[in-house]
Amino acid sequence: MTMLHSAPPIGPDVRGDVPGPRSAVLLASQQRRESNARTYPRHLPIAIEEGSGSFVRDLDGNVFIDWLNGAGVLSLGHNHPELVAEMIDQLGRLTHGLDFPTPAKEGFIDAQLSMLPAGMRDRMKFHFCGPTGANAVDAAIKVCKTATGRGDIVSFQGGFHGSGSAAMALTGLVAQKQPVRNGVPGIHFFPYPYRTHCPAGMSLADYGRGCASYLERSLKDPNGGIPLPAAVIMELVQGEGGVVPATLEFVQQVRAVTRELGIPLIVDEVQTGCGRTGTWFAFEQFGIEPDVIVASKALSGVGSPIALIMYDRVLDTWAPGAHTGTFRGNQLAFAAGSKAIEIVRRDDILGNVRARSAQLMTRLDVLVDNPWVREVRGMGLMVGIELADPVTGRWASELARRVQASALRRGLIVELGGREDCVVRMLPALNVSPEVIDIGAGILVETIAELTR
Ligand SMILES: Cc1ncc(COP(=O)(O)O)c(C=O)c1O
């Protein structure tokens, strides 16, 4: 069988059943041997043989466009050859460095700092965490609690911050936390500016401002019930929450009130970071500077795990050993991550994100005439299609599930998210070509038209 990287595909190629017989064997084995909590293969039933760029091939030889993309991790696609070469080179020198300084880490920090707005570079310190977004979220909360001496946290409805106990407690998804009693206390949820789902039924135009004003008044109300919090944590685009971009007014007002009250603002850029929205970090597009940035997924560009927080040095009051972790020194990820930034600059990857995003939105534009499509929205290459029943107005989760399954059979892997999983989500590689965008968008448009006919 031809290897994907030796003969790069130009499009998907699905010939047999999905899952095919060889995938089915591994899926059955997984069901027997792995946890009931497993997720992706339940709805995307394939066993993966290899990946290259925007494509993966399953064990049965079917080739798919991959817009799940390792949950947004593979910013330069599967196995980018230059990142692989960088990792192989590093592999012969040092792989694991705990939190000792190393040349690979030093280069990585330099590269990351160079991507921050100039005014923030001297202000921010780094802490490398255990290699998951959730662990870095935990660190962000701890550094803010320690520095302020306070215990409460404000988070937003619909947000997702991970599956560790603290990160899960900050997450909106009730189903995940309901079975796990005695979670982290002191977390207060406020509404997020989600145009098609305002819990207070406010008009679309006012919603962003309304959410921020509600938060501001609650925090300033002596009878508001919430002690001054240690931090406010937010995503700039809720990813797992259904690709919901915050509004400019909302973000700016939240920044203004947190600054006025001396509350550190944490932006969770685990999914939006590293170029996903068309700037290195999404906060740059909202004209704010946060106090803490949480980053993980795409930091290495190639899926080598790494997670960190960058935070204002005034918050650096925690003690030595306050947030340890064995796997904080992934040298392969540092080497690949520095190279990824070099490539992002050299190949104008951020320009590609903006151009391909505009192309994708234009191609999906026809969907707005379909009564089952409530909204097509996103930022950069983080795009979602929200489906809702035109008669009842209910989230059309069953339709979304069928769109996902049907798109897979046509050769496109997409994820779902949002309330009751009613949003079809796209996270293409940031170096995706115009041809792949065209084919992927075409599959979705045809699939949704066929299933709603
Ligand atoms: C915004 C955000 N924060 C945190 C996380 C958790 O990251 P991890 O799964 O690596 O713990 C995710 C994962 O999807 C995320 O999207």
The ligand as a Tripos MOL2 file, in Angstrom:
@<TRIPOS>MOLECULE
LIG
   16    16     1     0     0
SMALL
NO_CHARGES

@<TRIPOS>ATOM
      1 C1        -10.0980   25.6160   25.7310 C.3       1 LIG1
      2 C2         -9.5890   24.3260   26.2890 C.ar      1 LIG1
      3 N1         -9.0150   24.3100   27.4900 N.ar      1 LIG1
      4 C3         -8.5140   23.1880   28.0220 C.ar      1 LIG1
      5 C4         -8.6100   21.9950   27.3540 C.ar      1 LIG1
      6 C5         -8.0830   20.7400   27.9910 C.3       1 LIG1
      7 O1         -6.9550   20.2930   27.3450 O.3       1 LIG1
      8 P1         -6.4490   18.7790   27.6120 P.3       1 LIG1
      9 O2         -7.4600   17.9000   26.9430 O.co2     1 LIG1
     10 O3         -5.1150   18.7090   26.9580 O.co2     1 LIG1
     11 O4         -6.4080   18.5970   29.0600 O.co2     1 LIG1
     12 C6         -9.2200   21.9580   26.1020 C.ar      1 LIG1
     13 C7         -9.3410   20.6830   25.3590 C.2       1 LIG1
     14 O5        -10.0310   20.5650   24.3840 O.2       1 LIG1
     15 C8         -9.7240   23.1500   25.5450 C.ar      1 LIG1
     16 O6        -10.3190   23.1690   24.3580 O.3       1 LIG1
@<TRIPOS>BOND
     1     1     2 1
     2     2     3 ar
     3     2    15 ar
     4     3     4 ar
     5     4     5 ar
     6     5     6 1
     7     5    12 ar
     8     6     7 1
     9     7     8 1
    10     8     9 2
    11     8    10 1
    12     8    11 1
    13    12    13 1
    14    12    15 ar
    15    13    14 2
    16    15    16 1
@<TRIPOS>SUBSTRUCTURE
     1 LIG1         1 GROUP 0 **** ****
